[in-house]
Amino acid sequence: MITWIIGSGGLLGSALTRQAGDEIYHPGPIPWQDPEQATITLHQQARDFERHAGHQSWRVIWAAGAATTSTRQDQARQELKPLEGLLTGLRSALPTGPGTFVLASSAGGVYAGSQQPPFTATTRPAPLSPYGELKLAQEGLAQATLGAVTDVMIARISNLYGPGQNLGKLQGLISHLARAAITRQPVNVFVPLDTTRDYIYADDAAAAITQATHNPSEHTGTTIEIVASGRGTTIGQLIRAMNEVTKRRVPVALGTHPSSAAQATDLRVTPTLSPPELTTLPTGIKAVHADLLRRMQEHPLTG
């Protein structure tokens, strides 16, 4: 099997790369800073992928994206065009072997305004932010472009965390709490401490997706999967867990932010895809803290 991961440098993408195990397609860099050029590049790379895949089984996984719940609508819209370039390229030159296209979506984004948690794959999406609207638009685009010609998996992933998360984004609370434990600089929390989320370790999410797409069939159509731990954890519980793992009280400052309006109080979900083994929250927190401590020791000014 040949695997192509778009966004392989991100938290999920790097985990997928570690899990793939088979031949990985590396077509070259993508000029993300220029959405128009990125669209052209991805379209051509998708057409080239047909030749590289040949008659063997394949999977293409979209794990790219810089948008968060605080991203403006005009910024979020820029992420739709490159995906369209990839999808139309695949549609025009689809490999002959059995394969699956996987779109990494966001359970939190699409279910932010939904009712009666825990949410399931059949829950009606109700995004509250441009980020959630983007994810739903990407899902629709993937289904409309490829759903009639190959297998499409929409993977709605819960709150992803793990070592190496980008701290420049207004997301990744576990990583920000770990940094606060190390630096003693307070982490800002903009939602109530009883806000509940489902946290899944990046390698666990990658393992679930990889396992589910390891033996693609000739099936055509779209399936929606929820990739999650199935465990609801409040922010208060998360802070206490960080205190216990790091053996120190993490400084937290409660505040407000415009993006809070797009944050649901309860985003528990019922997973349809689970990893072979689930990383416990204390184990995952310990890994994040140890990785961040190492990074900050190696690069004290930029860690």
Secondary structure, DSSP 8 states (H G I E B T S, - for coil): -EEEEETTTSHHHHHHHHHH-SEE-------TTSHHHHHHHHHHHHHHHHHHHTTS-EEEEE------TT--HHHHHTTHHHHHHHHHHHHHT--SS-EEEEEEEEHHHHTTT-SSSSB-TTS-----SHHHHHHHHHHHHHHHHHTTTSEEEEEEE-EEE-TT--TTSS--HHHHHHHHHHH---EEE-S-TT-EEEEEEHHHHHHHHHHHTSS--S--EEEEEEE--S-EEEHHHHHHHHHHHHTS---EEE---GGGGG--SB--B--SB--SS---HHHHHHHHHHHHHHHHHHSTTT-
